[in-house]
């Protein structure tokens, strides 16, 4: 396969139409169809299902699309890297953020990035830590913020901060004049609460299960939901609780609806927390833009997510 065939395939997949893709790429539709057909012949399987209203991806096409986007993004980064003046921080930077971090960090990150790197373009994508690490390995993003990363040869990992975790509960309407922060609770108390939690292998889920297992306990998981806003909706409206970082509550815009309680471990240990890491690929070189953007990202993480609530 070659670059033009892959670009043709990805454009058709994104637009769902050979006609629209040909217009965007500035080529004749028959030529575009031949490029995609040549790719299908080489791979010996159809990539699209044709219908009267356009095209949809076949199972093989769905698998190729993720690879194709990553390859095209890497080619674009290579082109921009070669165009950079010596040491100039320009080009494209793509960062992956967990949902709870994204809500708090994206706006100040974009503002600071534009000031510090006016010649560069920033893309922020949101996904659970497991997914953004996959995107990083595929070359679809340049770096990522992840929770509780496991060391691996494919990644360069830098711990940035410990983010405290809390039991999040609905605050009764009559008690909404109270402070956000409630008293701490033990692991044994936590194990009695019915939780709405993300599915495995979500990093916070795995962290909680690990500390409970070390104490001979198990979480009471009532529902599995991989969306932080949906988790908070369920906590507010049902007798359920969640274990989240504080910024997930503050970023929801409904802070008054919730009460948070720190989760206490042994007497000589700090409350339950999750480690936030910066992850980069260990298999691709870092350009000037990534090298200069990483300290900015680390600084903003600590500045925006570090403070804890007061009683």
N, C-alpha and C positions, 0 to 999 in steps of 0.2 A: 504494500500500500504506500501511497505517497501523500505529501502534504495537501495537495489540492483535493484528492479524493476524500481525505479525512475531514477537511474543512467543509466540503460539499455535504458530506453525511451529517455533520454536527449542525450545520445551518438548517438543513431540511428537517432534522429532528426537532430543533428548537422552534421552528416556525410552523411545523406540521403541514407543509405544502411545498411542492417543487416550484410552483409558480412564484410564490412569495420569496422563496430562497433564491431563485434565479434573479429576481429583481434586486434583492439586497446585494448579491455577489456581483451583479453586473455582467452576467453571462446568459447565453441563450438556454432556454429550458432543455432542449434536446441534448446539449453538451453537458449540462448538469446531470441529467438522467443517465447519460453514458458513464460519467465518473462514478456515480453511486452504483450503477450496475456492475462496473468493472471491480469495484470493491466487494460486492456480493459474490461475484464469480471467484475472486481470489480467496475469499473466506469460505466459499462453498456453502453458504446459507443465506436466506433472505434477511434483510435488515429492517424492512418496512412491510406493513400490510397496506395495500392500496385500497382506497374506497372512493366513492363519488365526491366526498367532501374534503379529501386530502389524503394524508397518510398517518399511520400510527406505528410505533416501534414494535417490532417482533421481540421475543425474548432475547434473541442474539443481539438485536439492535440496542436493547436496554443495557445489556452488559457492555457493549462497545462504547456507548455514549459516555460513561464515566471515564473510561480510558482516553477516549478521543478528546474530551475537554481538557484533561490533565496534560496530554501531549501538546495540544495547541497553546495552552497557557505557558508551558515550559519553553516552547519555541519563541513565543512573544517575549518572555523574560530574557532569553538569550539575545534576541535582537536588541532589546532596550539596553541590556548590559553592555553590549559592544558599542552602542551609540553614546554611552555616557562619557562625559569628559573625565579626565583623571580625578578620581575620588569624588565626583559630583554625585549627590544623593538625588537621583532622578529615576524615572521608570514607574513600574507597577509593583505595589506591595499588597498581598492578600493575607488577611489575618483571620483565623478561626477562633471564635469565642463561645464558651458555654452560655446557654440562654440566660441564666441569672446574672452572670457577669456582663453580658452584652447590654442588658437593659440599663445598667448603671454606667458602663464605660464607653459605649459607642459614641455618644454625643461629645464628651470632652476629648476623646481620642481623635475624632475627626477634626475638631477645632484646633487642637494642638498640632496635629499632623500638617494641616494646611499652612499654619504659621511657620513651622520648622522646615517643611519640605515643599515649597511652593511649586517646584517643577515635577513633583511626583503625584501619582494617583493611588488612592487607598481604596481597597475593597474589604469589607467586613462581612464574613459569613458566620451564621449561627448554627451550632449543633452540639450534641452531647460530646463529652470528652472522647469516647470511643470512636465516634464518627469523625471528629476533626483530626484525630491521629491517623485514621485511614486516608483522609484527604491529603494530609501532610506527606504520607508515604507515597501517594500517587502523584505528588507534584501539583495538586490543584490549589494548594495554599503554600505560603512561604513560612509561616510560623503560627503557633497556636498557644492559647492559654488553656490549660487542662487541670483537672483536679486529680490529686493522688496518682500521679503517673508512675508506671512500673518501668524501671530501667530497661532499655532495649538498645541493641547495637544500631538500629536504624535512626535513632533520635539523639540529639543533644538536648539535655534537660537541665534547666536552671531553676531551683526553688526560689520563689519570690516572697511568699508570705504564708502565714497560717490564718485561715479564715474560720472564725468560730461558728459552730453549728448550734441551732436552737430548735427546741420543740415549739412549733407554731400552732396555736389554737385560736379559735374564734373568741373574740372578746364580747361578752354580753352587752347589749345596747345600754343597759343601766350602768355598766362599768367602763364606758368609753372615756370617762374623764381620767381614768387611771393611766399610769405610765405604761409605755410599751413593754418595758422589761419587767418580768416577774421573777420570783425566787427560783433558784436552781432546783433541779430534780435529779435523783439518782438513776442509774441504769435500771435498777429494779422497778422504780416508778415508771420509767419510760416504757418498759416492757408491758405494762398494763394498759397502755393507750393504743387504740386502734388507729393505724396509720394509713395514709395514702402516700405511696412511694413510687419512684420510677422503677422500671424493670431492671434486672441485672443485664449487663455489668455496669450500670451507672455507678460512677465513682463514689458518690455520697452514700448510695445504697450499700455498696460493698464495705465502705468504711464503718457504717453503723452495724452491719451484720457481724463484722470482725470483732468490734469491741464488745458487743453483746455476747458473742460466742465465747470470748475469753472469760466472761463473767458467768458462763453457764446459762445464758438466757437467749431467747429468740424474739425478734420483733413480731408484733401482731399486725400483719399486712392485710388490710381490708380491701384495698384497691391498688392496682398498678397503673400509673398514669405518667407518661413521659413529657408532659407539658407543665411547666411551672405555673402559668396562669390558671390552667385547669385544676391543678392541685389546690391552689389558693381558693378558687371558687368552691371546691368541695369542702374545704376546711371551714369556710365562712358559712356555708348553708347546711352542713350535715355534722353529726357528732364524730368527726374525724380530725386527725392531727397530721402534721407533716414535719419532717426534719429538713431544715433549709438554712442557708446562710442568711444573715440579716439583710443583705442587699436585695435578696429576692422579694422580701416583704416591702422594703422601702421603695424599690423600683416599681411595685405594683400600683402605686398611687392610692392605696387603700390601707395605709398604715394603721388608721384608727380602728379598723375592723378586727385587728389581730392582737394577740398577746404572745410574747416570746419568752421562753425560759431556757437558760443555759443548761447543758447536760453535763452533770458532774461525774468525773471518773474517780479514781482513788484519791485519798486525801493529799498525797504528795504530787499529784498530777494536775495540769491545767484542765479546764473544761474541754469537751469534745470539739475538735476542729478538723478541718481538711486542708491539705497543703495545695496551694496554687503554684503551678509550674509554668515556665515558658519553654516551649518545645520547638526545635528547629530540626530540619533534616541533617543527619550526619553524613549523607551520601551526595549532597549537592553543595557547591561553593556558595558562600554568602557574599552578596554584592555590597557596595557601600551603603545603599539605602537600608537594607536589612540590618546591617551592623549598627547604623546610627539610630534606627527606629527602636531596636530592642531596649535600650536604656529608657527611652521615653515611655514605652509600654510598661516596663517594670515600675517606673516612678508613678504613673497614673494608677496602676493597680493598688499600690500601697496608699496613695493619697485618697482614692475614691472608695476603697473597700476596707481600709484598715480600721477606722474608728468603730468602737463598740458603743452600744446605747448606755445612757445613764439612767439610774432609777428615778 
